[in-house]
Amino acid sequence: MSIADDTVAAGPARSAVPGAPRADMPGASRAATTGAARFWPGGLVVAGLWLAAAAGTALWPEVERAPYTDELAALMGLVAAAVAVVALAGPKPGGPFLSGLSGKVRHAGPWLAVLALVFAAWEIVTAKLGLLPTPFFVPPQGLVEVYLDDWPRLGESLLASLFLLASGYLFGAVAGFATGVAIGWSKAAGYWVHPVLRLVGPLPATAWLPLAFFLFPTSGSASTFLVALATGFPVTVLTWSGIASVNRDFYDIARTLGASERFLILKVAIPAALPSVFVGLFMGLGASFAVLVVAEMLGVKAGLGWYLQWAQGWAAYANMYAALLVMALMCSGLVTVLFRLRDRTLSWQKGLVRW
C-alpha cells in the first residue's frame, strides 16, 4: 500500500500546530480563502515601481543639478510605503474610512503603476539625460519647487479664481433656472424671451469681452458677468426642456386634487425637470471654466488665468505647468461636488452616471 493510501485509510490528518483548524473542518477552506484575499500581490509590484523610481531619482546623477530632488525622491518613497502598507494590511484594515481608502487604492492600482512609470520616464528624459529642451520642458522637481516656493501667489490666484467662478456660476445658474422655468411654463414668457435667447444664447461669452469691460465699472464685475453669461444659456435651455417635457397627466392629477398654480410649479414641474436641470448645470460649469481663464487674462489682478499669463510672459514654464495642474484639480473637484449633489438630490438615478 502506498503513502497516499495510508493517508486515506488513516482518515483526516491532525494538524501539526496546536489549535490550528483541521482540513476537514467546515471553516478551514473559508479561513484559507479569507487569508489569501487579505494579501494584494499587485500592490507590492506597484510599491516596487514607486520605490525604483524614487531610487533612480535620488541616485542617478543629473545633467544639471535641480533643486528639491531629494524631496521628490522622498515623496515617491512615501507613496511606495503607503501602497505597500495597503497591500499587506488587507482590504479591511479597520474602520469604514480605512476600508474605503484601501479599496480605492486597490482599485487605482493599475493607474498607480502607470504613474510610477510616467514619473520615472519624465525624470529620465529631462533631469537625467536632458533630451528635452529647457525651459520649455521641466523635470518633476520643477513643479515641487513651484508648490514649495511660490505657494502664496499660487494660492492667492486659486482663491481669486474660486471666488470669481462661484459668484459668476451662482448668478448664471439662478438666472438661467428662473428663465428656463418661466419659458417652459408661461406661453407669454416664451413668446418674448425665446427670440432673444435664440439670438444671444449661441454667441460665445468671450465675444462680449469688449462690451462687458466697457459697461461694467471694474474688471472683476465684467468677468463675473461673462462667467454668468456662459453658465446661464445651457441652464436656461435644459431647464426649459425639462419643464416642457413633464407628463401632462401629472398636472391633471394634481389639479383634480385641488393643487394651485404655485403647487404645480414648485411640487410637480420643477421636481420632474430636475434631471434636465442638472445636465444644464454640468454644461454651464464646463462653459464657465473656459470663460474664466480668458476673463482672468484680460484685466484682473489675480486668478489662475492671470497666473498663467504672468508665467508665460516670464518664460516660467514650471509655474505654468503647476498652475495648469491646480486648475485641472480644481475643475475636477467642482464637478465631483456637483455630482455628489446630483446623486443626493436624484437618489433614484444614483450611479447611473459616475465621475
ZAFI-154704 format. One record per residue (C-alpha): residue number from 0; residue in one letter; x, y, z. Coordinates in pm, 1 decimal, m for minus. Layout:
@resi=NUM resn=a u=X v=Y w=Z
...
REM end
This chain:
@resi=0 resn=m u=0.0 v=0.0 w=0.0
@resi=1 resn=s u=132.8 v=343.3 w=m96.3
@resi=2 resn=i u=174.6 v=652.9 w=123.4
@resi=3 resn=a u=m136.0 v=811.5 w=m29.6
@resi=4 resn=d u=m338.2 v=500.1 w=50.2
@resi=5 resn=d u=m209.4 v=502.4 w=406.4
@resi=6 resn=t u=m325.2 v=863.3 w=443.0
@resi=7 resn=v u=m671.3 v=785.7 w=313.2
@resi=8 resn=a u=m703.0 v=477.7 w=530.2
@resi=9 resn=a u=m591.0 v=660.8 w=840.2
@resi=10 resn=g u=m859.2 v=927.7 w=792.5
@resi=11 resn=p u=m817.4 v=1305.6 w=818.7
@resi=12 resn=a u=m472.3 v=1407.4 w=932.2
@resi=13 resn=r u=m434.4 v=1600.9 w=1252.4
@resi=14 resn=s u=m287.0 v=1945.3 w=1243.3
@resi=15 resn=a u=77.0 v=1973.1 w=1334.7
@resi=16 resn=v u=9.0 v=2312.2 w=1500.3
@resi=17 resn=p u=m194.4 v=2302.6 w=1821.3
@resi=18 resn=g u=m519.2 v=2494.9 w=1786.1
@resi=19 resn=a u=m499.7 v=2522.3 w=1406.8
@resi=20 resn=p u=m814.2 v=2423.7 w=1208.9
@resi=21 resn=r u=m809.7 v=2076.6 w=1051.6
@resi=22 resn=a u=m857.6 v=2041.8 w=676.8
@resi=23 resn=d u=m1190.1 v=1861.4 w=728.6
@resi=24 resn=m u=m1337.4 v=2137.1 w=946.1
@resi=25 resn=p u=m1613.3 v=2343.8 w=778.1
@resi=26 resn=g u=m1442.6 v=2679.8 w=838.3
@resi=27 resn=a u=m1097.3 v=2572.4 w=719.7
@resi=28 resn=s u=m1143.5 v=2645.2 w=349.3
@resi=29 resn=r u=m1319.3 v=2973.7 w=425.9
@resi=30 resn=a u=m1035.8 v=3083.1 w=654.4
@resi=31 resn=a u=m777.8 v=2992.2 w=393.5
@resi=32 resn=t u=m969.1 v=3184.6 w=127.7
@resi=33 resn=t u=m1002.0 v=3488.4 w=354.7
@resi=34 resn=g u=m631.5 v=3481.0 w=435.4
@resi=35 resn=a u=m545.9 v=3466.8 w=66.5
@resi=36 resn=a u=m782.3 v=3755.9 w=m9.6
@resi=37 resn=r u=m616.4 v=3975.7 w=250.6
@resi=38 resn=f u=m289.5 v=3980.7 w=59.1
@resi=39 resn=w u=m258.5 v=4202.0 w=m251.2
@resi=40 resn=p u=39.4 v=4083.6 w=m458.5
@resi=41 resn=g u=m13.2 v=4350.8 w=m722.7
@resi=42 resn=g u=24.3 v=4617.2 w=m456.6
@resi=43 resn=l u=379.6 v=4504.5 w=m384.7
@resi=44 resn=v u=456.8 v=4532.6 w=m755.4
@resi=45 resn=v u=320.4 v=4889.0 w=m760.6
@resi=46 resn=a u=516.2 v=4973.4 w=m445.5
@resi=47 resn=g u=829.1 v=4830.6 w=m605.7
@resi=48 resn=l u=782.2 v=5051.9 w=m911.8
@resi=49 resn=w u=749.8 v=5364.6 w=m697.6
@resi=50 resn=l u=1049.3 v=5260.4 w=m489.1
@resi=51 resn=a u=1257.6 v=5207.1 w=m803.5
@resi=52 resn=a u=1151.5 v=5548.2 w=m933.3
@resi=53 resn=a u=1249.0 v=5706.3 w=m601.4
@resi=54 resn=a u=1588.3 v=5533.3 w=m603.4
@resi=55 resn=g u=1656.9 v=5641.4 w=m959.7
@resi=56 resn=t u=1559.6 v=5998.7 w=m881.0
@resi=57 resn=a u=1788.1 v=6014.3 w=m578.9
@resi=58 resn=l u=2091.2 v=5818.3 w=m704.0
@resi=59 resn=w u=2114.2 v=5885.3 w=m1078.7
@resi=60 resn=p u=2332.1 v=6194.6 w=m1143.1
@resi=61 resn=e u=2161.7 v=6484.3 w=m1319.9
@resi=62 resn=v u=2278.4 v=6678.2 w=m1623.1
@resi=63 resn=e u=2223.7 v=6999.9 w=m1429.7
@resi=64 resn=r u=2156.8 v=6987.9 w=m1059.0
@resi=65 resn=a u=1788.6 v=7057.0 w=m995.9
@resi=66 resn=p u=1654.2 v=7173.6 w=m659.1
@resi=67 resn=y u=1427.4 v=6956.0 w=m446.7
@resi=68 resn=t u=1548.6 v=6629.0 w=m598.7
@resi=69 resn=d u=1580.2 v=6469.6 w=m255.6
@resi=70 resn=e u=1232.6 v=6592.7 w=m159.5
@resi=71 resn=l u=1084.3 v=6442.8 w=m476.0
@resi=72 resn=a u=1256.0 v=6109.8 w=m408.9
@resi=73 resn=a u=1126.7 v=6112.6 w=m50.3
@resi=74 resn=l u=773.6 v=6180.4 w=m175.9
@resi=75 resn=m u=794.8 v=5886.7 w=m415.4
@resi=76 resn=g u=922.5 v=5669.6 w=m131.8
@resi=77 resn=l u=623.9 v=5769.2 w=81.0
@resi=78 resn=v u=388.0 v=5664.5 w=m199.0
@resi=79 resn=a u=568.1 v=5329.6 w=m222.6
@resi=80 resn=a u=542.8 v=5278.5 w=154.1
@resi=81 resn=a u=172.4 v=5367.0 w=159.0
@resi=82 resn=v u=91.4 v=5123.8 w=m122.8
@resi=83 resn=a u=295.0 v=4851.3 w=47.7
@resi=84 resn=v u=103.5 v=4901.6 w=373.2
@resi=85 resn=v u=m227.3 v=4870.1 w=187.0
@resi=86 resn=a u=m102.8 v=4557.8 w=9.5
@resi=87 resn=l u=m6.4 v=4389.0 w=336.2
@resi=88 resn=a u=m291.0 v=4516.6 w=555.7
@resi=89 resn=g u=m571.2 v=4362.8 w=351.7
@resi=90 resn=p u=m896.1 v=4505.7 w=214.9
@resi=91 resn=k u=m1039.6 v=4582.1 w=561.4
@resi=92 resn=p u=m762.1 v=4721.7 w=781.1
@resi=93 resn=g u=m1010.5 v=4857.5 w=1034.9
@resi=94 resn=g u=m1286.0 v=5116.6 w=1032.7
@resi=95 resn=p u=m1507.9 v=5223.2 w=741.2
@resi=96 resn=f u=m1277.9 v=5510.6 w=640.9
@resi=97 resn=l u=m963.4 v=5297.5 w=623.0
@resi=98 resn=s u=m1152.1 v=5017.3 w=450.0
@resi=99 resn=g u=m1286.8 v=5256.6 w=189.2
@resi=100 resn=l u=m944.5 v=5412.5 w=138.9
@resi=101 resn=s u=m786.1 v=5070.4 w=99.9
@resi=102 resn=g u=m1045.7 v=4972.3 w=m158.6
@resi=103 resn=k u=m983.5 v=5290.6 w=m358.0
@resi=104 resn=v u=m607.7 v=5234.8 w=m355.0
@resi=105 resn=r u=m654.6 v=4875.7 w=m476.4
@resi=106 resn=h u=m891.7 v=4991.7 w=m748.4
@resi=107 resn=a u=m639.5 v=5255.0 w=m861.0
@resi=108 resn=g u=m352.4 v=5004.1 w=m860.1
@resi=109 resn=p u=m303.2 v=4992.1 w=m1240.7
@resi=110 resn=w u=m310.4 v=5371.3 w=m1262.9
@resi=111 resn=l u=m58.5 v=5398.6 w=m978.7
@resi=112 resn=a u=173.8 v=5163.8 w=m1166.2
@resi=113 resn=v u=140.3 v=5370.7 w=m1484.8
@resi=114 resn=l u=204.0 v=5693.8 w=m1292.1
@resi=115 resn=a u=522.3 v=5548.1 w=m1143.8
@resi=116 resn=l u=647.1 v=5464.6 w=m1492.9
@resi=117 resn=v u=544.7 v=5807.2 w=m1624.9
@resi=118 resn=f u=726.1 v=5991.1 w=m1344.4
@resi=119 resn=a u=1035.9 v=5777.2 w=m1396.9
@resi=120 resn=a u=1037.0 v=5839.4 w=m1773.7
@resi=121 resn=w u=970.7 v=6211.2 w=m1718.8
@resi=122 resn=e u=1262.9 v=6232.0 w=m1478.1
@resi=123 resn=i u=1496.9 v=6045.1 w=m1712.2
@resi=124 resn=v u=1431.8 v=6246.2 w=m2030.0
@resi=125 resn=t u=1451.2 v=6581.7 w=m1850.2
@resi=126 resn=a u=1675.6 v=6589.7 w=m1544.0
@resi=127 resn=k u=1889.2 v=6280.3 w=m1602.0
@resi=128 resn=l u=1958.7 v=6285.8 w=m1976.9
@resi=129 resn=g u=1845.6 v=6634.2 w=m2081.5
@resi=130 resn=l u=1681.5 v=6508.1 w=m2401.3
@resi=131 resn=l u=1404.1 v=6770.2 w=m2395.8
@resi=132 resn=p u=1488.6 v=7138.6 w=m2442.7
@resi=133 resn=t u=1474.9 v=7375.4 w=m2148.7
@resi=134 resn=p u=1299.0 v=7585.7 w=m2029.5
@resi=135 resn=f u=1000.3 v=7451.2 w=m2222.9
@resi=136 resn=f u=1019.1 v=7112.7 w=m2052.3
@resi=137 resn=v u=1089.7 v=7095.0 w=m1681.0
@resi=138 resn=p u=1158.2 v=6792.3 w=m1458.7
@resi=139 resn=p u=913.3 v=6691.3 w=m1185.5
@resi=140 resn=q u=1132.0 v=6874.7 w=m934.2
@resi=141 resn=g u=1031.0 v=7198.3 w=m1107.6
@resi=142 resn=l u=668.6 v=7154.1 w=m1003.2
@resi=143 resn=v u=774.6 v=7068.7 w=m648.9
@resi=144 resn=e u=979.8 v=7388.6 w=m640.8
@resi=145 resn=v u=681.4 v=7597.5 w=m751.2
@resi=146 resn=y u=448.8 v=7445.1 w=m493.3
@resi=147 resn=l u=700.4 v=7492.8 w=m211.5
@resi=148 resn=d u=842.1 v=7836.0 w=m302.7
@resi=149 resn=d u=561.3 v=8015.6 w=m486.2
@resi=150 resn=w u=261.3 v=7879.1 w=m298.0
@resi=151 resn=p u=146.8 v=8222.5 w=m159.8
@resi=152 resn=r u=98.7 v=8369.8 w=m508.8
@resi=153 resn=l u=m44.0 v=8046.3 w=m649.5
@resi=154 resn=g u=m277.7 v=8005.1 w=m351.8
@resi=155 resn=e u=m398.6 v=8364.2 w=m383.9
@resi=156 resn=s u=m467.6 v=8306.9 w=m752.5
@resi=157 resn=l u=m658.5 v=7987.0 w=m673.9
@resi=158 resn=l u=m878.7 v=8163.0 w=m418.4
@resi=159 resn=a u=m945.1 v=8450.1 w=m658.3
@resi=160 resn=s u=m1046.6 v=8207.9 w=m933.7
@resi=161 resn=l u=m1272.2 v=8013.0 w=m698.2
@resi=162 resn=f u=m1444.8 v=8333.3 w=m585.1
@resi=163 resn=l u=m1492.3 v=8459.2 w=m940.5
@resi=164 resn=l u=m1615.5 v=8120.7 w=m1063.2
@resi=165 resn=a u=m1850.3 v=8072.0 w=m767.4
@resi=166 resn=s u=m2007.0 v=8417.6 w=m795.3
@resi=167 resn=g u=m2047.9 v=8408.1 w=m1174.2
@resi=168 resn=y u=m2170.6 v=8048.0 w=m1176.9
@resi=169 resn=l u=m2421.7 v=8116.9 w=m898.2
@resi=170 resn=f u=m2567.1 v=8422.1 w=m1071.6
@resi=171 resn=g u=m2580.6 v=8245.2 w=m1407.7
@resi=172 resn=a u=m2734.2 v=7925.9 w=m1266.3
@resi=173 resn=v u=m3004.4 v=8111.6 w=m1071.9
@resi=174 resn=a u=m3089.4 v=8340.9 w=m1363.6
@resi=175 resn=g u=m3085.6 v=8053.0 w=m1612.2
@resi=176 resn=f u=m3301.5 v=7832.9 w=m1390.9
@resi=177 resn=a u=m3561.5 v=8108.1 w=m1335.4
@resi=178 resn=t u=m3566.5 v=8195.2 w=m1705.4
@resi=179 resn=g u=m3599.8 v=7830.8 w=m1808.4
@resi=180 resn=v u=m3890.8 v=7774.0 w=m1569.7
@resi=181 resn=a u=m4063.6 v=8088.8 w=m1696.0
@resi=182 resn=i u=m4025.4 v=7992.1 w=m2062.7
@resi=183 resn=g u=m4131.6 v=7634.4 w=m2004.1
@resi=184 resn=w u=m4437.9 v=7725.8 w=m1800.4
@resi=185 resn=s u=m4565.8 v=8053.8 w=m1943.3
@resi=186 resn=k u=m4650.5 v=8099.1 w=m2310.4
@resi=187 resn=a u=m4623.4 v=8476.1 w=m2272.5
@resi=188 resn=a u=m4270.7 v=8449.3 w=m2131.8
@resi=189 resn=g u=m4177.9 v=8207.9 w=m2408.8
@resi=190 resn=y u=m4312.5 v=8449.4 w=m2672.9
@resi=191 resn=w u=m4093.9 v=8738.5 w=m2553.7
@resi=192 resn=v u=m3782.7 v=8561.3 w=m2423.0
@resi=193 resn=h u=m3742.3 v=8283.8 w=m2677.4
@resi=194 resn=p u=m3641.4 v=8507.5 w=m2972.8
@resi=195 resn=v u=m3386.5 v=8690.6 w=m2757.3
@resi=196 resn=l u=m3248.5 v=8359.3 w=m2634.3
@resi=197 resn=r u=m3213.6 v=8229.3 w=m2989.9
@resi=198 resn=l u=m3031.1 v=8544.6 w=m3094.8
@resi=199 resn=v u=m2797.7 v=8596.7 w=m2798.9
@resi=200 resn=g u=m2754.7 v=8248.4 w=m2649.6
@resi=201 resn=p u=m2547.0 v=8076.4 w=m2921.0
@resi=202 resn=l u=m2286.5 v=8354.5 w=m2917.7
@resi=203 resn=p u=m1975.5 v=8259.9 w=m2718.0
@resi=204 resn=a u=m1945.7 v=8454.4 w=m2395.4
@resi=205 resn=t u=m1594.4 v=8565.2 w=m2488.4
@resi=206 resn=a u=m1740.4 v=8760.9 w=m2782.3
@resi=207 resn=w u=m1889.3 v=9000.6 w=m2526.6
@resi=208 resn=l u=m1549.7 v=9087.6 w=m2376.2
@resi=209 resn=p u=m1514.1 v=9441.4 w=m2519.4
@resi=210 resn=l u=m1870.9 v=9537.1 w=m2433.0
@resi=211 resn=a u=m1853.7 v=9383.7 w=m2085.6
@resi=212 resn=f u=m1535.4 v=9569.4 w=m1993.6
@resi=213 resn=f u=m1692.8 v=9891.9 w=m2121.8
@resi=214 resn=l u=m2028.5 v=9857.3 w=m1943.9
@resi=215 resn=f u=m1909.8 v=9734.8 w=m1604.6
@resi=216 resn=p u=m1711.0 v=9958.5 w=m1368.6
@resi=217 resn=t u=m1444.1 v=9703.3 w=m1275.4
@resi=218 resn=s u=m1274.0 v=9414.0 w=m1448.5
@resi=219 resn=g u=m1389.0 v=9182.5 w=m1169.0
@resi=220 resn=s u=m1756.7 v=9262.2 w=m1224.3
@resi=221 resn=a u=m1712.7 v=9227.4 w=m1601.5
@resi=222 resn=s u=m1550.4 v=8886.4 w=m1556.7
@resi=223 resn=t u=m1832.8 v=8777.0 w=m1324.9
@resi=224 resn=f u=m2085.4 v=8880.3 w=m1589.7
@resi=225 resn=l u=m1905.2 v=8678.9 w=m1857.6
@resi=226 resn=v u=m1893.4 v=8366.4 w=m1640.8
@resi=227 resn=a u=m2262.1 v=8409.5 w=m1555.9
@resi=228 resn=l u=m2346.2 v=8453.7 w=m1923.7
@resi=229 resn=a u=m2161.7 v=8133.8 w=m2017.9
@resi=230 resn=t u=m2341.4 v=7944.7 w=m1741.1
@resi=231 resn=g u=m2688.4 v=8085.9 w=m1795.7
@resi=232 resn=f u=m2756.2 v=7975.8 w=m2153.1
@resi=233 resn=p u=m2721.9 v=7594.5 w=m2112.3
@resi=234 resn=v u=m2904.0 v=7605.0 w=m1776.3
@resi=235 resn=t u=m3189.7 v=7801.1 w=m1935.2
@resi=236 resn=v u=m3227.0 v=7569.8 w=m2235.0
@resi=237 resn=l u=m3209.8 v=7245.6 w=m2036.2
@resi=238 resn=t u=m3444.5 v=7373.0 w=m1763.3
@resi=239 resn=w u=m3690.5 v=7487.3 w=m2028.1
@resi=240 resn=s u=m3666.7 v=7145.9 w=m2195.1
@resi=241 resn=g u=m3725.6 v=6968.3 w=m1864.6
@resi=242 resn=i u=m4030.3 v=7177.2 w=m1775.6
@resi=243 resn=a u=m4181.0 v=7139.9 w=m2122.2
@resi=244 resn=s u=m4136.8 v=6761.7 w=m2124.4
@resi=245 resn=v u=m4318.5 v=6692.6 w=m1796.1
@resi=246 resn=n u=m4605.7 v=6448.3 w=m1841.0
@resi=247 resn=r u=m4932.2 v=6643.3 w=m1858.8
@resi=248 resn=d u=m5108.9 v=6371.5 w=m1664.8
@resi=249 resn=f u=m4918.0 v=6481.9 w=m1354.8
@resi=250 resn=y u=m5076.0 v=6826.3 w=m1379.8
@resi=251 resn=d u=m5423.8 v=6685.4 w=m1436.7
@resi=252 resn=i u=m5398.9 v=6458.0 w=m1132.7
@resi=253 resn=a u=m5269.5 v=6742.6 w=m916.1
@resi=254 resn=r u=m5547.5 v=6978.4 w=m1033.9
@resi=255 resn=t u=m5804.0 v=6710.1 w=m958.2
@resi=256 resn=l u=m5674.7 v=6703.7 w=m601.1
@resi=257 resn=g u=m5707.9 v=7082.0 w=m576.1
@resi=258 resn=a u=m5348.7 v=7190.1 w=m644.5
@resi=259 resn=s u=m5284.4 v=7558.8 w=m702.6
@resi=260 resn=e u=m5072.0 v=7708.8 w=m978.5
@resi=261 resn=r u=m4784.9 v=7760.8 w=m736.8
@resi=262 resn=f u=m4804.2 v=7399.6 w=m621.3
@resi=263 resn=l u=m4794.1 v=7276.9 w=m981.0
@resi=264 resn=i u=m4475.7 v=7473.3 w=m1047.1
@resi=265 resn=l u=m4289.7 v=7403.0 w=m721.9
@resi=266 resn=k u=m4405.7 v=7048.7 w=m645.4
@resi=267 resn=v u=m4473.5 v=6896.6 w=m988.9
@resi=268 resn=a u=m4292.9 v=7075.2 w=m1272.0
@resi=269 resn=i u=m3959.5 v=7156.3 w=m1108.8
@resi=270 resn=p u=m3902.2 v=6816.8 w=m939.0
@resi=271 resn=a u=m3986.2 v=6633.9 w=m1262.3
@resi=272 resn=a u=m3746.8 v=6858.0 w=m1458.4
@resi=273 resn=l u=m3451.5 v=6821.2 w=m1218.5
@resi=274 resn=p u=m3263.0 v=6559.4 w=m1428.9
@resi=275 resn=s u=m3254.5 v=6802.9 w=m1721.6
@resi=276 resn=v u=m3166.8 v=7090.4 w=m1488.2
@resi=277 resn=f u=m2858.1 v=6907.5 w=m1361.9
@resi=278 resn=v u=m2747.3 v=6836.6 w=m1719.7
@resi=279 resn=g u=m2766.3 v=7210.6 w=m1780.7
@resi=280 resn=l u=m2569.7 v=7280.0 w=m1461.8
@resi=281 resn=f u=m2293.0 v=7043.6 w=m1575.7
@resi=282 resn=m u=m2279.7 v=7204.0 w=m1919.0
@resi=283 resn=g u=m2276.9 v=7550.5 w=m1764.1
@resi=284 resn=l u=m1993.0 v=7454.8 w=m1532.4
@resi=285 resn=g u=m1784.4 v=7333.9 w=m1824.8
@resi=286 resn=a u=m1852.3 v=7653.1 w=m2021.6
@resi=287 resn=s u=m1769.0 v=7871.1 w=m1721.6
@resi=288 resn=f u=m1423.3 v=7712.6 w=m1688.5
@resi=289 resn=a u=m1325.7 v=7820.4 w=m2040.7
@resi=290 resn=v u=m1456.9 v=8173.2 w=m1994.2
@resi=291 resn=l u=m1291.2 v=8202.9 w=m1653.0
@resi=292 resn=v u=m939.5 v=8162.6 w=m1793.9
@resi=293 resn=v u=m998.3 v=8410.2 w=m2078.1
@resi=294 resn=a u=m1163.4 v=8666.0 w=m1849.8
@resi=295 resn=e u=m879.9 v=8649.3 w=m1597.8
@resi=296 resn=m u=m624.3 v=8709.6 w=m1869.9
@resi=297 resn=l u=m781.9 v=9042.0 w=m1962.0
@resi=298 resn=g u=m774.8 v=9284.8 w=m1675.2
@resi=299 resn=v u=m796.6 v=9111.7 w=m1337.3
@resi=300 resn=k u=m501.8 v=9128.0 w=m1098.1
@resi=301 resn=a u=m528.0 v=8775.3 w=m955.8
@resi=302 resn=g u=m650.7 v=8435.1 w=m1062.5
@resi=303 resn=l u=m521.5 v=8123.7 w=m1229.6
@resi=304 resn=g u=m573.1 v=8275.2 w=m1575.8
@resi=305 resn=w u=m369.0 v=8577.7 w=m1471.0
@resi=306 resn=y u=m105.5 v=8347.1 w=m1321.6
@resi=307 resn=l u=m79.6 v=8152.5 w=m1647.7
@resi=308 resn=q u=m31.8 v=8472.6 w=m1845.2
@resi=309 resn=w u=227.2 v=8600.6 w=m1598.1
@resi=310 resn=a u=420.7 v=8271.9 w=m1608.1
@resi=311 resn=q u=416.2 v=8262.8 w=m1986.8
@resi=312 resn=g u=539.6 v=8621.7 w=m2006.1
@resi=313 resn=w u=839.3 v=8543.0 w=m1787.1
@resi=314 resn=a u=902.8 v=8204.9 w=m1956.1
@resi=315 resn=a u=842.4 v=8038.7 w=m1618.2
@resi=316 resn=y u=709.2 v=7719.8 w=m1766.6
@resi=317 resn=a u=732.8 v=7527.8 w=m1441.8
@resi=318 resn=n u=492.2 v=7780.0 w=m1286.8
@resi=319 resn=m u=264.3 v=7747.6 w=m1588.1
@resi=320 resn=y u=251.5 v=7368.0 w=m1565.6
@resi=321 resn=a u=195.3 v=7385.9 w=m1190.0
@resi=322 resn=a u=m96.6 v=7627.0 w=m1240.9
@resi=323 resn=l u=m246.0 v=7402.6 w=m1510.3
@resi=324 resn=l u=m233.2 v=7107.3 w=m1271.5
@resi=325 resn=v u=m400.7 v=7311.9 w=m996.2
@resi=326 resn=m u=m667.4 v=7427.3 w=m1240.9
@resi=327 resn=a u=m735.4 v=7068.6 w=m1352.4
@resi=328 resn=l u=m771.3 v=6954.0 w=m991.4
@resi=329 resn=m u=m998.6 v=7249.5 w=m911.9
@resi=330 resn=c u=m1226.3 v=7178.9 w=m1208.9
@resi=331 resn=s u=m1237.1 v=6806.7 w=m1136.3
@resi=332 resn=g u=m1314.3 v=6873.1 w=m769.8
@resi=333 resn=l u=m1601.8 v=7108.9 w=m851.8
@resi=334 resn=v u=m1750.8 v=6858.7 w=m1097.6
@resi=335 resn=t u=m1723.4 v=6591.9 w=m826.8
@resi=336 resn=v u=m1908.0 v=6816.7 w=m578.9
@resi=337 resn=l u=m2184.1 v=6878.7 w=m834.2
@resi=338 resn=f u=m2210.2 v=6503.2 w=m898.7
@resi=339 resn=r u=m2244.1 v=6438.6 w=m525.5
@resi=340 resn=l u=m2520.7 v=6699.6 w=m507.5
@resi=341 resn=r u=m2693.0 v=6539.8 w=m804.7
@resi=342 resn=d u=m2672.6 v=6190.1 w=m652.8
@resi=343 resn=r u=m2810.8 v=6322.2 w=m326.0
@resi=344 resn=t u=m3097.4 v=6509.4 w=m492.3
@resi=345 resn=l u=m3178.4 v=6247.0 w=m755.5
@resi=346 resn=s u=m3125.9 v=5940.3 w=m542.1
@resi=347 resn=w u=m3315.5 v=5717.9 w=m788.4
@resi=348 resn=q u=m3051.9 v=5799.1 w=m1052.9
@resi=349 resn=k u=m2751.1 v=5748.5 w=m825.6
@resi=350 resn=g u=m2478.1 v=5553.2 w=m1000.6
@resi=351 resn=l u=m2637.2 v=5594.7 w=m1344.3
@resi=352 resn=v u=m2357.5 v=5833.2 w=m1446.6
@resi=353 resn=r u=m2035.4 v=5832.5 w=m1245.6
@resi=354 resn=w u=m1746.7 v=6075.2 w=m1219.9
REM end
